[in-house]
Amino acid sequence: MTILIKQFMWPFQHTFRRFVQSEIQDILSQVGLETRNSAKVLLVGLATKKDLHHAICIEPEDGPLVVDDLQAVTKKTAKLFDSDPESSWTISSPRHHDRRQRETFLRCRAQAIAETIQESGKFEGLTFFASNSAPLAGYEIHTCVGIPSPALESVPRFFSPAKDEPYGHIIEESFAQAIINTCLARADRALRLPNPGEDIYVLGDRVDIVRLSADRFVRNVAFALTFMPREVFRCVSDVSKLTYERSGAKGHLVLSERSKLTSRLEVTFQNPVGLNDAKTVRKMLELTDDKTSLLTDGEVIYGLGKCFSAPDVARIRIEKHAEWSLSIDDMELIRVSYEHATLPKHILDKSLFRDVARRTVGVTDIERIWNIFQHALGSGHGTTIVVSEDPASETERLGKEALAIKPEYLDYQDVMRLGRIDGAVFLGPDGRCHAFGVILDGLATTSGDRARGSRFNSAVRYQRTSSVGTVVIVISDDGTVNLIPKLMPQVSRREVEDAVRAFCVYSALKDNDGEKWARRQERVKELAFYLNEEQCDRVNNAYEEEMNSRLSSGQVVVSRRPLQPSPEMDESFFTED
C-alpha cells in the first residue's frame, strides 16, 4: 500500500506527527491533564529554497487547515518581531547578536503560526502552541499542538509580575504549559535526527520530560518572583528526601524577593544557609510549623517568619518524605512525589461538572454548588458532597443514617462545618442543604476501586444504585477529587454515523491510502462508546476486510478485538441534531 503525499517534506512526516500527538497526550495524562484524545498535532513547513514545489506544506494535507489559512503569517511575524523588546537589543559580538536575533525571530514566527491557526476557526475548542522550528529537507518545520481549551482553563496558573519585563526569559505560568513547551522543544530536536518518525518514540523518555518540565516551571516561578533563575526544584527535592533523628521531612518555606519578606522576619540568621545545603536545611525545617516558615530568596535561607499569602510569594510545603508542593496566593500549582511532578489532584473541569450535573440531576444553580465545592477543597479534610434530584425523599428514606435539617441556603463556611463529621452533605439541585452526616448505602457494583478508600467506594455504590438522579463529588484526605458519575460528553448522532460511514466507504476502496485509512479508523475509535450494535458490526466487517486485503498482498496486519456496544450507552449521550 503506497502513501502518496502531495505536500511532501520527508517520507516519515505522517508517522512523526502521529507519534508526537500520541506522546503529548500520554504525558499530559500522566501529570493529571486529561485531553480525552482530543489534542491535535500539525506540522507546518516553510520552504527555505525557491526550487521546492511548495512554499508552505501542511501535515496532514487533507485536514481542516489549508495553505490559504496561513497567508497572514509573514506579516504577523514581522509585526510581532518589531514589537518584541529583544529585536532592538545590540550585542557586541556579531555572531552572538545574529544568533539572538534569529532566536527572537523564530519565537515570533512560532507565535504567529499558533495565533493564525487559532484565528482560522478550523479547530474550535483547541488552544494552539507552536515550536520554534527545525530545518529539514529544505523546510523549516514548526510542530504545532492544539490542546482542549477547557482542560487548559482548569489548570491552576500564577500571574507573573515579570511577564512583561524585557529580560529575554520566557515565563510559563502553569506546569502544563511548561510540559507543552518541553515537548515542542523535543520535537524540534527529533527533527534534526536522521529519518525522524521512523521510530515509534519521538520525544524521548516521558519520565525525563516530566521532570525537566517541573524543574523548568519551578525555575520560572523563582525567576518571576526574584528575577533570578534558581534551582529550587532540585534543592527542595533533595531536602524532602532526608530524615532528621529518624523523622521524615515536614515543614514550610516561603520564597520571594528578600525585600518583600523583610517585614515578616522574626529571626534573622547572621550567616544565611544555602538552599543547596540539604542536610542543614533539613535540620532547620524542624523550626517551622503552620504559622512559621523558613524564608528564602531561592539561593539562601536567611531567617524565620510568619506564613502569608500574596501574588508575589510562593509557599513550599514539604508534606512528608520526598513529597512537596508549591503554591502562590493559596493556589497550589504543582505537586512532587519522589521528583515525579503532577498537577494538583483537585483539578475538576467546571464545564464537565456543569454537563454531568445538568444531565444527571438537572441542577438549577451551578454557581452556588460549584462555590461550595471550591470552599470544600480549602477545608483541609476529606468531604463528600451529594447533589440529589430529590434530596427530601432520600433524606427521609435514609432515616437514622442522615442528620436532616430544614432546607436552607447556607453560607459556604456553614456547609463545610457540617462536612467535618463523618458522612456526606446532601444538597438539592438549587444548592440548598437538606442533610449532613449521611451514611451512603447502595449495592455492590463492579465500578469500585479496591485501591481506593471507603469514602470513594461508598459514593460509587450509592450513585450507581440510586433510584433518583444523583451526582457525587468526593474529596479525599489527600486532596484527590472524583466526580461520580464520570460521563462521556454528548455527541451528535449524525457525527457518529458520518464517522462510521466514512471509515466503511474508504475501507472498501481497493487502493486506499494507509494514512488516510488510519485517520478514519482513529476517529471511529474515539467515538466507539457511542456505536450501536449495527454500527459496530459494520466497522468490524470493514476492518476485517481491510486486514484480509493487506494480508493477501503480503503486508503486515494488526489484529484487534472487535468493537462491541457499551452497556452504559443510552439516549442521554446524544444531542438533539
Helices and strands as residue ranges (DSSP letters): H 13-30, E 40-47, E 56-59, G 67-70, H 73-83, G 85-88, H 94-119, E 126-130, E 134-136, E 139-148, H 149-153, H 175-191, H 206-226, H 232-240, E 251-255, H 258-261, G 262-264, E 265-274, H 278-284, G 285-287, E 292-296, E 300-306, E 314-320, E 323-328, E 331-337, E 340-342, H 350-360, H 366-377, E 383-388, H 391-398, G 399-401, E 403-408, H 412-418, E 424-427, E 433-438, H 454-465, E 470-475, E 481-484, H 493-507, H 514-526, G 528-530, H 533-552, G 571-573
